[in-house]
């Protein structure tokens, strides 16, 4: 059955009142009339509320696909009547995730939506949350379409046969039929029904014991749902497939390395001569915006870095060595910092720290720290309680004279790399990341980077958004320079430089 033949009602409905759920036109669905989810099963399912007024507030369902992104039906925001515009939601939008029983406020989280990214051709929209949700595992995305007669489960927070506004997530079995189109037809198994409030909810298959997302609900006849006329007995529904738009979902949810503010543009963090921590937002051109203070004092002498999500909420955090303690400072979502979490102690106060990214390629952020003339790798574990493993020696000598920074994957081989400046002669070296979590032989990245000529150096990730790793440095005259990354026959090198900061950078003591 195609969507045009079923002509079902879109199942996005109001929270407190019956909407025209029986009208056979494109209107969204909102609740699965089935069985309450056991325990916290399907915790990745979201309840989405749209609007400020209790009289007109609408509710949908959705599904967490990244700690900071939810996928739902675009018709939830438009009723299926108009095209959804990208950008900030026109109405207040709040998502509740990780709470399959909405009365259990000690679990899960509620988040405001800050941006909408609708799919150009489908009843799908990516909803960006103000801050990520740690501790709730996002759903896995299916890579293959449903087959004819495949058994699936639909989940949602919508209306049931007996309750207008349920407090619990419900699930129900359906038989799915898909083809090469964007739609999946759902045939109810038993008394299952998709009702008002279920639009955007996940349609799932089991793959090796793991649920994976094959579609999100869109439209339904709503036969048997509370408020639907008894003459309507049809229970079929239409869902929007997602297996063939996985790349769109993952690329939309991509977080740029080095980005602290959530705009996918790498930023710079600096400690000034008063011991304050500054955040300079990147503009996407290599230049920087005006700074904000994210640390009011006490940062003098600290080794500071930012590269990687240490708290599991898809936002890059600050890591620092302060007074011999290794600390994670969680990012609140806008670059401001929450209270630190100690993940190590006993380090020399002269230690040099750099967040290189995922050296071991296990999906977790890692650190490289030099002290006592040696180089160590600290393998990280991201989550609400971040941690590091015992240090692994990866460089036996010669590191006291080196200034370390992280370019990201400078040679585009899928492994993060390391930059190190020899303070004795100003030669800057590129160390190639290797598959075993170490760094290979070095090549010259640039020269003339003496501590007098270029006092401070920081890898900028891809600060000008051209796909190549870049760099910022201060100069002896107190200016800031952006170096566009380049390549030679030997590998990555420094490219053309542009002055991007005036003569106030001589008050800065470190950059990362």
Secondary structure, 3 states (H helix, E strand, C coil): CCHHHHCCEEECEECCCCCCCCCCCCCECEEEECEECCCCCCCCEEEEEECCCCCCCEEEEEEEEECCEEEECCHHHHCCCCCCCCECCCCCEEEEECCCECCCCCCCEEEEEEEEEECCCCCCEEEEECCCCCCCCCCEECCCCCCCCEEEEEEECCCCCCCCCCCECEEEEEEEEECCCCEEEEEECCCCEEEEECCCCEEEEEECCEEEEEEEEEEECCCCCCCCCCCCCCCCEEEEECHHHHHHHHHHCCCCCCCCCCCCCCCEEEEECCCCEEEEEECCCCCEEEEEEEECCCCCCCEEEECCCCCCCCCCCEEEEECCEEEEEEECCCCCEEEEEEEECCCCCCCEEEEEECCCCCCCCEEEEEECCEEEEEEEECCCCCEECCCEEEECCCCCCEEEEEEECCCCCCCCEEEEEECCCCCEEEEEECCCCCEEEEEEEECCCCCCCCCCEEEEECCCCCCCCEEEEECCCCCEEEEEEEEECCEEEEEEEEEEECCCHHHEEEEC
